[in-house]
């Protein structure tokens, strides 16, 4: 053996001997940092008055695995929408006049028909909006939930206030999807969030098509199982062979591809959930649901699942809820769609919002009929028939709950001990924390973690587990979940080392 080979062999042997020592030292340092972080966090939430400023800093810096319940249009803040309104050259109505078909605070686009001179006279530029502090501040309260609870003003019911906001900024929400998603990415990175599943656009739908719509829309209220099944089969057959529907799916996919271009990198990953709105005619809902499923199959690299959205207490939503779940079940039975993941809004209801019987089955049907892998909100669980058995099933499968503390408090008035998050936790049902509509609620994911920590005094281990749940119950394929978990491991190691330093300086 040459001297060079001897030196190389000795070096390799020495490295092999030292490697376990280095690994042990690193593991010891990680354990020490974790323990120090846990003790420091415990100090922040201890007592009757948590240290909210320090806790806010802690949850802002802490890694968050994912935001899984995220509506794109509701995530953009009013201030950004105003920038887009200005860039598009649109104006905002300063008065309501039914004769002119204008409403105060709505955007005047001049589309599809140009504004009349009378309409223009009532439509002011964004610059004028910003120069009128009173009008500007009132606009903020119409386009979001800002100051709803701490100022005297005409107040619609909270759920109406929340959902009405989308009608104000909807005209500019599609200004530039790619720019907007990069904006949301930058905000996510600022709060150490590495993955997001957002709902950008609903599946394309058909409206009042003579050869299709009556198949479902004319089902009698007492339709038999066989009648419903026959209507779904015929509707499915029509949609599969309709050239316009197939073309709309390709356009839909292209919109998502363009929107996501250049967003993913080594620090952040974005995916989409397609969705359907639950407050339309049955045929419209099914057509949108079909295209959403089809898009998830054709574009799995971007669209990872399907959802159903909209006010759950709406007349149509309540009347057709069971039918909608049957639609999901029918499509999931098709071999083409058997692997499509479902995250369904269900149980976003409280006693008094609907009759008591309206609280008895929504989560159950979403889980047992539609086959949901995740439930959005899940607030009415304590009223569900067989709630304990249902939660046992959700634990076993498992079916995770997307907990949205801010919007649950605003829309439903549910917070503190009235919120079922601890009920789910005690029954072993997994859950994640998410934002829902951060721009409307004027919150962020760090704020949701701060609310959870301060209200429920969760241990650091529990808080960290919730962060990892975001990756665990995401709809990413296994290999990407592994990558996200490894990245989250690294981010937590850095965070805990940093918090250990902070803890040493804390008295």
N, C-alpha and C positions, 0 to 999 in steps of 0.2 A: 504494500500500500504506500502510495506517495505521501510525502509530508502534507501536501495540500488536502488530500483525502482524509488523512488522519485528523487534521484540524477540523475539517468539516464534520466528521463523524463525532468528534468530541463536542463540538458546538451543538449538534442536534441532540446528543444525549443530555447535555446540560440544559438545553431548552425544554426537553421533555420532563426533566426533573423539576424545573422551576414552574412549569405551566400549572400544575395543581395548586401550588402555593399562591400564584397570581390569581387563579380562579377563586380560591378560598378567601383571599384578601378582598377581592371585588365583591364576592357574595356577602362577606362580613360588613363591608362599607354600605352596601345596598340595604342590608337589614338594619344597620344603625340609622341610616337616613330615613328609612320607613318609620322606625320607632320614634325618631325625633319629630317627624312630620305629623304622625298620629297624635303625639302628646301635645304639640303646638295647636293642632286643629281642635283637640279636646278642650283646650283652654279657651278657644274662641267661641265655642258653642255652650260652654258651661254656664250654669246659673240661669236666672229668670230673664236676663237681658243679654243675649249674645252680642259679641263685639262686631257689629255689622260692618263697619268700615274695613276692619282687618279681614273679616270673613269675605267681603266682596273682593278684596285684593286676592285672597287665597283662591277663591273659585274662578276668578278671571285668569289667574296664572295656571291653574290646574288643567291638565289635559282632559279633554272631553272626547270620548270615542266616536260619537256620531250624533247628528240631529236627524232623526228618522221620521218625524212628523212635521213637515215643513212645506208650507204653501208659498210658491214663488211670489205671486203678486201681493200677498199679504205680508211678505217679508221686507219689502222695499219701504223705506221711510218716506213720509210726505215730502220732506225737503228735497229728496232725490226725484220724486215724481214731478215736483214743480220745475226742477232743472230740465227734465225731459219735455214738459209742456212748453217751456220757453224755447228749447231747441227745435221743437216741431212747429213753432210759430202759432200755436193754439192760444186761445184766450179762456177766461173763466167768467161765467155769468155772475153779475153782482146783484141780481134780483130774480124773483120767480114771477113768471107771467104765462099762465096757461094759454092765452091767446097766441102768444109768440112761440109756444112749445119750448120754453126755457125754464131752467130751475137753478136757483142760486147755488153757487159753488160747483156746479157741473162744468165740465170742460166743453168749450165750443170748438169743434174740430173743422166745421165746414164740410163734413163728409156724412153721407154720400152727396148731399146737395149743399151748395155754398150758403153761407149765412146771409140773411136778408139785411138790409140797412138797419131795420128796427132791432134785429138781433145783435148786430155789431155794436149798436149804441149801448147795449146792456152787457157787453162782453169786454172785460178789461185784460190788459196784458199781465204777464207774471211780474214784470217790473212794477206796474201799478199796484199789484197785490202786495208786493214786498214793501212798498212805500206807504201802505195803509195798514198800520199796526193792528188796528181793531179788526179789520176784515181778515188780515193774515192769521191772527190768533184764533178767530172764529173758524176759519177754514181748517186749521189744524184739528179742531175738535170735531169737524165733520168728516175729515178724511182719515181720522184715527180715533182712538179712545182717549186721547189726551184731555186731561182735566174734567173727565166726565163726572167723577165722584166728589170733586172738591171745589166746584164752582156752580153757582146758580145759573141755570139756563134751561131752555125747553128740552126735556129729556124724554126721548122715546124709550121703550123697554130696552134693557142692555143688549139682549140678543139681536134686536132689530138694529140698534145703533152699530153693533159690530158688523153685521152682514151688509148693512147699507153702505158702509165705507167703500166696498168694492165697486159700487156703481159710480162713485166719484172719480176714482183714479183709473178705472178700467180702460178708458179710452187711450191712455198713454202707457199702460203696463207692458205692451209689446214693442215699445220704442226700439230697443236693441237688446235682445235676449243675451247675446254673448257678453256685451258690456256689463249688463246687470249681474250675470252670474259671476263674472270676474270681480265685480264690486262686492257681492255676497261672499265670495271666496276670501277677499282681503279682510273683510270683517271677521270671518271665521278664524282665519289665521291669527288675528289680533287677540282672540280669546282661546287660542290653543285647541282648536277644533280641526280634526283631520279628515272627516268624512261626512257627507250630507246626501240624503235622499230627498229630492224636492219634487213637487207636483207643478209642472210647468203649464201644460195644456191638457184639457180633457180629450178623450177619444172623439174623432169626428162623428157626427150624428146625422141621422136622416129625420126630416120633419115633413109630416103630412104627404107621404108618398102613396099614391092611390093603390099601387100593387103590393104595398108592404104594410103600411101603418095599421089598417083595420085588423090585421091578424092578431095583434095583441091589444090594441086600443078598444076593441069591441068585445073583449072577453066579459061575460057577465060577472057580477059580484060574487055569485055562488058557483063559479066555474069549478068543475071537477078537476082532479089531478090529471086525468087523461086529456081533458080539454086544454089545460095549460101546457102540458107536454106537447101536444099536437101543434099548438100555436108557436111554441118555441122552436120546434123542429122546422116548421115551414118558414119562420122568420130567419133562422140560421141558414137555411138553404138559399133563401133569397139573397142575403147579405154576402154569402160566399161567392155567388155567381154574378153579383152586380158590379159591372166594370167601374162605375163611378165610385163606389165604396172602396174597391181595391186601390184605385188611384189615390183616393184621399188618404189611405193608410201610408202609402209611399211618400206623399207630401208631408204628412205628419212626422214620419221618421226623419226626413231630410231636415225639417225644422229643428228637431232635437239634435241632430248631428251638427248643424251649424251653430246652434246655441252653445254646445259643449266644447267647441273647438278651442284647444289650447288651455283649457281650464285645469285638467289633471296634470300633476307633476309629482315630484318626490315628496312634497309636503302636504298634498291635498288631493282628495278623490271625490268626484261628483257622480251621482247616478240619478235616474228619474223614476218616478212612479206615474204611470198613466192613470186616468181616473174618469169617472162618470158622475154627472150631477143627478141627485135622486129626486128632484122636484119637477120633472118633466113627464110628458106622456109616456106610457109604458113602452111603446114602440121606439120612441126616441132614446129612452134609457137603454134598451137592449141593443140598439144599433151602436150607440157610443161604447157600450160595454164590449161588444164584439170587436170593434176596431181597437179598443184598448188592449184586449187580450192578444189580438193579432199582432199589434205593434210590439208587445212584449216578446212574442215568439220570433218575429223577424229581426228585432234589434236588441237582443239580450245583452249586448255589450254596453248598452246605455240605459234601456228601460228594463228595470229589474222586478217590477211588480205592478199590481193594479189596485186601485182604491175606489171608494164611493164617498162623495162629499155633499155638503149642503145642509141647511137647517133640518135636523132630524125630526123636529116637531111640526114641520110643514104639513099641510093638509094632504098633499100627494105622497109625501114621504111616509107619513103614518099609514095612510090607506094602502099603499103598495109595498110596504116594507117586506112582508113575507114573499111577495112575488119577486121583488128584487133579489132576495136571497136565493130563491129558486133559479133565477137567471144565472147567478154565480155558479150554483151547483150544476146546472145543465152544461155550462161551458167547461167547467172543470172535468166533467165526465167525458168530454171529447178527447180522444188520444192526443190530438195536436196541442191541447192546452193543459194537459195533466200536470205539468211542472211549473205553471205560472203561479207566482207567489201573490198572496193577498194580504193587504193591510187595510182593514175596513173601519171607517168611522162608525162606532156603535155605542149606544148607551150615553150619548151626550144629552142627557135629559135629567130633570129633577121632578120631585113631587110638586104638583101644582102647574107645571108647564104643560102636561098632558094628563088625562085621567089615569088613575092608578094602574089600570090594566095595560096602559101604554108603556109601562115600565117593566113589564114582566118577561119579555122574551127577546129583546133586540140583541143583546150580547150573545145569548144562547143560540139564536138562529145564525148569527154571524159566524160562530164557532162550529156549531154542529151541522148546519145546513150548507152554508157557503164554504166552510172549510178555511176560515181565516187563520193565518199564521201570526198576525198581530192585530190588536184591537186599539183603535184610536179613541182616547178619552175613557170610555168604560165607567162613567160616573154612576150609573144607576144600578150597579151590581148588587147592592144590598136589597133591592126591590125585585130582583130577578127570581122567577120560580126556580126552586132547587138551586139557590145560589151557592151553597156549600159544595154540592156535587159538581156544579159547573166550574167552580174555582179549582177543585181537585183535578178535573179534566184539563183545565188550562195549565196547571202545574205539570201534569204528566206529559202532555204532548211535546213540548210546551208551547203555549200561546202567550206572547209578551204583550203588556199593556203600555201604550204610549201616553205618558202622563204629561199634561200641559197645565201647570199650576196657574199661570197668569190668566190664560183665557178661560179656564174653568171658574176662576174667581169672578171674572168680569161678566161672562155670558150667563153663567148659571148661579152665581153667588155662593159657590162652594169653595171653602178654604178651611185651613186648620184641621181640627179633628173631624169635621164633616166630610173632608175629602177621603175617598176610599183607598188612598195610596198605602196607608198602614194596614188596612184590611187585606189588600192584596199581598203585602209583604208577610203578614202573619200566616196567610194560607199558602205561602210558598209560590205564589204566582210571580213570575219575573216581570220587571218593568224597566222602562227607560224614561229619561227626562228629555223633553223636546220643547220647541218654541211655539209651534202652531203657526201663528202669524205675527212675527216679531215687529214688523212695521206698524201694524194696526194696534197691537198691544204696547208698543214702544218698550220692548224688553230685549234681552238677548239670552243665549243659552247659559252664560255664566250667571245671569240673574236668576234663572230657573234653579240652578244648582244652589245658589245662595238662599233662595226661598226654601228649598227642600231641607238644607242643612239647618237653617235657623228655626224653622217651624217644627221640625220633627226630631231635631238633635240626633241625627243619624251619626253613627261612628264613622271614622275615616275609612275603615275597611268596607263599610256599607256604601259610602259615597264612591269609593274607587270601584266597587263591584258594579254600581250603576253605570259608571263611565265605560267599563268593559262590556256591559250589556249592549251598549250601542253598536259595537262591532259584532258581538255574538248573535244578536237578533236582527242584524241587517240582512238584506237580500243579496249580498255579494256572494259569488261562488266560493267554494271552500279555499282555493288557493289564494284568492285576494283577501279573504278573511284572515288567513294566516299572515299575510303581509301586513295588513292593518293592525293585527294584534302585536306583531313584532315591533312595528313602528310605535304603537302605543306603549309598549314596554320601555322602549328607549326614552320616550318623552316623559314617562313617569319617573324613570331613574334620574333624569336631569332635574325634573321638578322637585323631587324629594331631596336631592342633594342641595338644591337652592333653599328649600324650606328649612332644612336642617341648619343652614347658616343663619337664616332669619330667626329661627328659634333660639340659637345661641345668643343673639343680641336682644332677646325679649326678656324682660323682667316680670 
